[in-house]
Amino acid sequence: MRLRKSLKHKKMQTPINSEPSFTIITPTCNRAHTLPRACNSVLNQTYRNWEHIIVDDGSNYDVKALVEPMYPASKLQLFRHEERMERASSYNTGMKAIRNEWVMFLDDDDEIMPFQLEYLAEAIKTYPDFKVFNWGGLVTAKNKGWIRTRDPVAFEEKVECKVESGQIVNGQFMFKRECLDRIGLFPEARNCYIFADMAGVPGYDSKTRTLGNPWGNDYLMFWRLTRLWAPKKLDYYLYITHLRTTE
């Protein structure tokens, strides 16, 4: 499957009254035990106008054999890096192949609520002037038996939450595909320290690296988006983060 070489996508010939369409991007590497859970959370959506892009970042097992039988052919795009390229490159591979209007991320060890896309489609219709939306989620620690909420970030204009706050995570925001033409893709780096230096986020570089997430790609994407577009906060809890150390 060939990737598009440019972000200058062809304008979509979308009827004015058409339903919103979503692309969900999931990088994965050696997560055979959690990836099916993420995939099933997409397949079980009550809203059906979506595609799922899965980028195999050099896994040591056959990701294609695991996930391809789960999907109708029109719903899945699957790419593979023959060697580990790391998270930023995997997301870039996915973003170059987007076919739908709205973009969101899903980590390979997390899941989304079955009504997530239905709720988001309704929000898009209710607030048609917004190009960025964000919402809340749940955080679970399976072997400790607890669950907590992660509230959506509240703001009127540009988000100014602290880099180290952990409030902005993959899966708790979405944006219009056309936004990528202005903000671009992630810096290409195989090392999280180099990535931090290339990110250009105030207070976040290889010397400080205050993020709990060593890469911080989620915060970087949201930070870039909100320099240009005011996002719409939705008081929903739609994303489920499974803490990896408690699986």
C-alpha positions as CSV (number, residue, x, y, z in Angstrom):
1,M,0.0,0.0,0.0
2,R,1.6,3.3,-1.1
3,L,1.7,6.4,1.0
4,R,0.9,9.8,-0.3
5,K,4.0,11.9,-0.4
6,S,2.5,15.2,0.4
7,L,0.1,16.8,2.9
8,K,-1.5,18.7,0.0
9,H,-4.5,16.4,-0.1
10,K,-7.1,16.7,-2.8
11,K,-10.1,18.7,-1.7
12,M,-12.8,16.2,-0.7
13,Q,-16.0,16.4,-2.7
14,T,-18.2,16.3,0.4
15,P,-21.9,17.0,0.1
16,I,-23.0,19.8,2.4
17,N,-25.4,17.6,4.4
18,S,-23.1,14.6,4.5
19,E,-22.3,12.9,7.8
20,P,-18.9,13.6,9.5
21,S,-16.2,11.0,8.7
22,F,-13.4,10.0,11.1
23,T,-9.9,8.5,10.8
24,I,-8.4,6.9,13.9
25,I,-4.7,6.3,13.9
26,T,-3.0,3.6,16.0
27,P,0.8,3.0,16.0
28,T,1.7,-0.4,17.5
29,C,4.8,-2.4,18.4
30,N,4.7,-5.8,20.1
31,R,1.3,-5.3,21.8
32,A,-0.4,-8.5,20.6
33,H,-2.1,-8.8,24.1
34,T,-3.7,-5.3,24.0
35,L,-4.1,-4.4,20.3
36,P,-7.3,-6.5,19.8
37,R,-8.9,-4.6,22.7
38,A,-8.2,-1.3,21.0
39,C,-9.4,-2.6,17.6
40,N,-12.6,-4.0,19.1
41,S,-13.4,-0.6,20.6
42,V,-13.3,0.9,17.1
43,L,-15.3,-2.0,15.5
44,N,-18.0,-1.7,18.2
45,Q,-18.7,2.0,17.5
46,T,-22.4,2.8,17.2
47,Y,-21.5,5.3,14.4
48,R,-20.1,3.7,11.3
49,N,-18.5,6.4,9.1
50,W,-14.9,5.7,10.1
51,E,-11.6,4.2,9.0
52,H,-8.8,2.8,11.2
53,I,-5.2,3.2,10.3
54,I,-2.8,0.8,12.1
55,V,0.9,1.3,11.8
56,D,3.0,-1.7,12.7
57,D,6.3,-0.2,14.0
58,G,8.5,-3.2,13.5
59,S,6.7,-5.7,15.7
60,N,8.2,-9.2,16.2
61,Y,4.9,-10.9,15.3
62,D,2.5,-10.8,12.4
63,V,0.2,-7.8,13.1
64,K,-1.5,-8.2,9.8
65,A,-2.6,-11.8,10.5
66,L,-3.9,-10.6,13.9
67,V,-6.0,-7.6,12.9
68,E,-6.9,-7.9,9.2
69,P,-9.5,-10.6,9.7
70,M,-11.3,-8.4,12.2
71,Y,-12.1,-5.6,9.7
72,P,-14.2,-5.1,6.5
73,A,-11.6,-4.2,3.9
74,S,-12.9,-0.7,3.4
75,K,-12.4,0.1,7.1
76,L,-8.7,-0.7,7.6
77,Q,-5.5,0.7,6.3
78,L,-2.4,-1.2,7.6
79,F,1.2,-0.2,7.2
80,R,4.4,-1.7,8.4
81,H,7.8,-0.4,9.2
82,E,10.4,-3.1,8.7
83,E,12.4,-1.7,11.6
84,R,11.5,0.2,14.7
85,M,11.0,3.9,13.7
86,E,9.4,5.0,17.0
87,R,6.2,6.7,17.8
88,A,6.5,10.1,16.0
89,S,7.4,8.4,12.6
90,S,4.5,5.9,13.1
91,Y,2.0,8.7,13.6
92,N,3.5,10.5,10.5
93,T,3.0,7.4,8.4
94,G,-0.6,7.3,9.5
95,M,-1.3,11.0,9.0
96,K,0.0,10.8,5.4
97,A,-2.6,8.2,4.5
98,I,-5.7,9.9,6.1
99,R,-8.8,9.6,3.9
100,N,-11.5,11.1,6.1
101,E,-12.3,14.6,7.4
102,W,-11.7,14.3,11.1
103,V,-8.5,12.8,12.8
104,M,-7.9,11.3,16.2
105,F,-5.4,9.0,17.9
106,L,-5.8,5.7,19.8
107,D,-3.0,4.1,21.6
108,D,-2.6,0.3,21.1
109,D,-3.2,-0.4,24.8
110,D,-6.2,1.8,25.3
111,E,-9.8,1.9,24.0
112,I,-12.7,4.3,23.2
113,M,-16.2,4.2,24.4
114,P,-18.6,2.6,21.9
115,F,-20.6,5.8,21.5
116,Q,-17.6,8.1,21.1
117,L,-17.9,8.7,17.4
118,E,-21.7,9.1,17.6
119,Y,-21.3,11.8,20.3
120,L,-18.5,13.5,18.3
121,A,-20.5,13.5,15.1
122,E,-23.3,15.3,16.9
123,A,-20.9,17.8,18.4
124,I,-19.5,18.6,15.0
125,K,-23.0,19.4,13.8
126,T,-23.8,21.5,16.9
127,Y,-20.6,23.5,16.7
128,P,-19.7,23.7,13.0
129,D,-17.2,26.6,13.3
130,F,-14.7,24.6,15.3
131,K,-11.8,22.7,13.9
132,V,-10.5,21.2,17.1
133,F,-12.4,19.4,19.9
134,N,-11.3,17.9,23.2
135,W,-13.0,15.8,25.8
136,G,-12.3,13.8,29.0
137,G,-11.5,10.2,29.7
138,L,-11.1,7.5,32.3
139,V,-7.8,6.0,33.6
140,T,-7.7,2.5,34.9
141,A,-5.2,0.4,36.9
142,K,-6.4,-3.1,36.4
143,N,-4.3,-5.0,38.9
144,K,-5.0,-2.3,41.5
145,G,-8.7,-2.3,41.1
146,W,-9.3,1.4,40.6
147,I,-10.5,3.8,38.0
148,R,-10.4,7.6,38.0
149,T,-11.5,10.4,35.6
150,R,-9.3,12.7,33.6
151,D,-11.3,15.9,33.1
152,P,-11.3,17.7,29.8
153,V,-9.1,20.8,29.7
154,A,-11.2,24.0,30.0
155,F,-10.3,27.2,28.3
156,E,-11.8,29.9,26.1
157,E,-9.0,30.4,23.6
158,K,-5.5,28.9,23.3
159,V,-4.8,26.1,25.8
160,E,-2.2,27.1,28.4
161,C,-2.2,24.0,30.6
162,K,1.2,23.0,32.0
163,V,3.3,20.6,29.9
164,E,3.7,18.2,32.8
165,S,0.1,18.2,33.8
166,G,-0.8,15.0,31.9
167,Q,-4.2,16.5,31.0
168,I,-3.7,16.2,27.2
169,V,-3.3,12.6,26.0
170,N,-3.7,10.7,22.8
171,G,-7.4,10.0,22.2
172,Q,-8.8,13.0,24.0
173,F,-8.9,15.4,21.1
174,M,-9.6,15.5,17.4
175,F,-8.9,17.9,14.6
176,K,-9.8,18.5,11.0
177,R,-7.5,16.9,8.5
178,E,-7.0,20.3,6.8
179,C,-5.2,21.5,9.9
180,L,-2.2,19.4,9.0
181,D,-1.5,21.6,6.0
182,R,-0.6,24.4,8.4
183,I,0.9,22.7,11.4
184,G,2.7,19.8,9.6
185,L,3.7,16.4,10.9
186,F,5.7,15.5,13.9
187,P,9.5,16.0,14.0
188,E,11.2,12.8,12.7
189,A,13.2,11.5,15.6
190,R,13.9,8.0,17.0
191,N,15.0,9.3,20.4
192,C,12.5,11.1,22.8
193,Y,15.2,13.5,24.0
194,I,16.0,14.7,20.4
195,F,12.2,14.8,19.7
196,A,11.8,17.1,22.7
197,D,14.5,19.5,21.4
198,M,12.9,19.6,18.0
199,A,9.3,20.1,19.3
200,G,9.7,23.8,20.0
201,V,7.4,23.8,23.0
202,P,8.4,26.3,25.8
203,G,9.5,24.5,28.9
204,Y,9.9,21.2,27.2
205,D,13.3,20.0,25.9
206,S,15.9,17.3,26.5
207,K,17.1,19.1,29.6
208,T,13.8,19.4,31.4
209,R,11.6,16.7,29.9
210,T,9.0,17.1,32.6
211,L,6.3,15.0,30.8
212,G,5.4,11.7,32.4
213,N,5.1,10.5,28.8
214,P,8.7,10.5,27.5
215,W,7.7,11.5,24.0
216,G,4.9,14.0,24.6
217,N,3.7,13.8,21.0
218,D,0.1,14.2,22.3
219,Y,0.8,17.5,24.0
220,L,2.9,18.7,21.1
221,M,0.1,18.1,18.6
222,F,-2.6,19.7,20.8
223,W,-0.2,22.7,21.6
224,R,0.4,23.3,17.8
225,L,-3.3,23.1,17.0
226,T,-4.3,25.5,19.8
227,R,-1.8,28.1,18.6
228,L,-4.1,28.6,15.6
229,W,-7.5,27.4,16.5
230,A,-9.6,27.7,19.7
231,P,-10.8,24.2,20.6
232,K,-14.3,23.3,21.8
233,K,-14.3,21.5,25.1
234,L,-16.8,18.7,25.4
235,D,-17.9,17.5,28.9
236,Y,-17.8,13.9,27.9
237,Y,-15.6,11.0,29.1
238,L,-15.0,9.0,26.0
239,Y,-11.4,7.6,26.1
240,I,-10.1,4.9,28.4
241,T,-6.4,4.9,29.3
242,H,-5.1,1.6,30.6
243,L,-1.9,2.1,32.6
244,R,0.6,-0.2,31.1
245,T,2.3,-1.2,34.3
246,T,-1.0,-2.5,35.7
247,E,-2.2,-4.7,32.8
